[in-house]
Amino acid sequence: MRAVVQRVSKASVEVDNKVVSKISNGLLVLIGLTHEDSKEEFNYTINKILKLRIFDDEQGVMNKSVVDISGEILLVSQFTLYGDCRKGNRPSYQQAMNPDKAKKEFDNFFSCFKRQYEKVQNGIFGAHMKVDLLNDGPVTILIDSLKVF
């Protein structure tokens, strides 16, 4: 599982010209699933996201988590996080989980996340989404459950 975590002042997801999810101060998290992902990877990723200390404390030092500030989280599935561009110019998505299985697993991931932190929303899996965000910082962190990076 891969995640791109962005600290945001606000973020929203629009599908068919309708806003389907919207948050204020918190995290926009793009999630990519691969074939080997299991509950272990889900738990690792959820815990890492919830504990990331990327919000400023009273001294202006990034020392607080999204939980510490009671921030919101917007999860958006994005299979392209497993795009492999090492050969040629057209990315290969062979490492991305197949769409049918990925929908079920993303829904499971969202449910697991929601059980641990109530202030989480998501986009619509498989839809053509327009994601709007106002980066705060900017602060962007990459997470890979297999610890590739």
C-alpha positions in Angstrom: 0.0 0.0 0.0 1.2 3.5 -0.8 0.0 6.8 0.4 0.7 10.4 -0.5 -0.2 12.5 2.5 -0.7 16.2 2.1 -1.3 18.7 4.9 -4.2 20.9 3.7 -6.2 23.9 4.8 -9.1 22.4 2.8 -9.8 19.7 0.2 -12.8 18.4 -1.7 -13.7 15.8 -4.2 -16.1 16.5 -7.1 -17.8 13.8 -9.2 -20.1 14.8 -12.1 -20.0 18.5 -11.1 -21.2 17.6 -7.5 -19.0 17.9 -4.4 -19.2 14.4 -2.8 -16.7 15.0 0.1 -15.1 18.0 1.7 -12.8 18.7 4.6 -11.2 21.7 6.3 -7.9 21.7 8.2 -6.3 18.2 8.0 -4.9 15.7 5.5 -5.7 14.7 2.0 -4.4 11.2 1.5 -4.1 9.5 -1.9 -4.1 5.7 -1.5 -2.8 3.1 -3.9 -3.3 -0.6 -3.4 -1.1 -3.5 -4.6 -1.7 -7.3 -4.9 0.0 -8.2 -1.5 -2.0 -5.7 0.6 -3.6 -7.2 3.7 -5.0 -6.0 7.0 -1.4 -5.8 8.2 -0.6 -3.1 5.6 -3.9 -1.4 6.3 -3.0 -1.1 10.0 0.5 0.1 9.4 -0.6 2.8 7.0 -3.5 3.9 9.2 -1.3 4.2 12.3 1.4 6.0 10.4 -1.1 8.5 9.0 -2.7 9.2 12.3 0.6 9.6 14.2 2.5 11.7 11.6 3.7 14.8 13.4 3.4 17.3 10.6 1.2 20.0 12.2 2.8 23.0 14.1 2.8 23.1 17.8 2.7 26.4 19.8 6.4 27.1 18.9 5.8 26.6 15.2 7.6 23.2 15.1 5.9 20.3 13.3 5.2 18.3 16.4 1.5 17.5 16.3 -0.5 14.8 14.5 -3.9 15.2 12.8 -5.4 13.6 15.9 -3.7 16.2 18.2 -5.3 19.0 16.2 -8.7 17.2 15.7 -8.2 17.6 12.0 -10.1 15.9 9.2 -8.9 13.4 6.7 -10.0 12.8 3.1 -9.0 9.5 1.5 -8.9 9.2 -2.3 -8.1 5.9 -4.0 -5.5 6.3 -6.7 -4.2 3.3 -8.5 -1.6 5.4 -10.4 0.6 5.4 -7.3 1.7 2.0 -8.6 2.5 3.4 -12.1 6.0 2.1 -13.1 7.8 4.4 -15.5 11.1 2.7 -15.6 10.7 1.4 -19.1 9.4 3.7 -21.8 7.1 6.6 -21.3 3.7 4.9 -20.7 3.4 3.8 -17.1 2.7 0.1 -16.4 0.1 -0.5 -13.7 0.8 -4.3 -13.2 1.6 -3.7 -9.5 -1.7 -2.0 -8.9 -4.5 -4.3 -7.5 -7.1 -5.3 -10.0 -10.1 -2.8 -9.9 -12.7 -5.3 -8.7 -10.7 -6.5 -5.8 -9.3 -3.0 -5.1 -12.8 -1.6 -4.7 -13.6 -4.1 -2.0 -10.2 -3.7 -0.3 -10.4 0.1 -0.4 -13.9 0.0 1.2 -12.4 -2.3 3.9 -9.5 0.1 4.4 -11.9 3.0 4.8 -14.0 1.1 7.3 -10.9 0.2 9.3 -9.8 3.8 9.2 -13.2 5.1 10.3 -13.2 2.7 13.3 -9.9 4.3 14.5 -10.7 7.9 13.6 -14.1 9.3 13.1 -13.2 12.4 11.1 -12.5 10.6 7.8 -14.2 10.9 4.5 -13.5 9.4 1.1 -14.0 10.0 -2.6 -15.9 7.6 -4.9 -13.8 4.6 -6.0 -13.4 4.2 -9.7 -15.1 7.5 -10.5 -13.5 10.3 -12.5 -12.8 12.6 -9.6 -11.8 16.2 -9.5 -9.7 16.8 -6.3 -9.4 20.3 -5.2 -7.0 21.2 -2.3 -5.2 24.1 -0.7 -1.8 22.8 0.4 -0.7 24.0 3.8 3.1 24.4 3.8 3.3 22.6 1.5 3.9 19.4 3.4 3.8 16.2 1.5 4.8 12.8 2.9 5.2 9.5 1.1 4.3 6.2 2.9 4.9 2.7 1.6 3.7 -0.2 3.8 6.5 -2.4 2.4 9.0 0.4 3.4 10.3 0.6 -0.1 10.9 4.3 0.6 
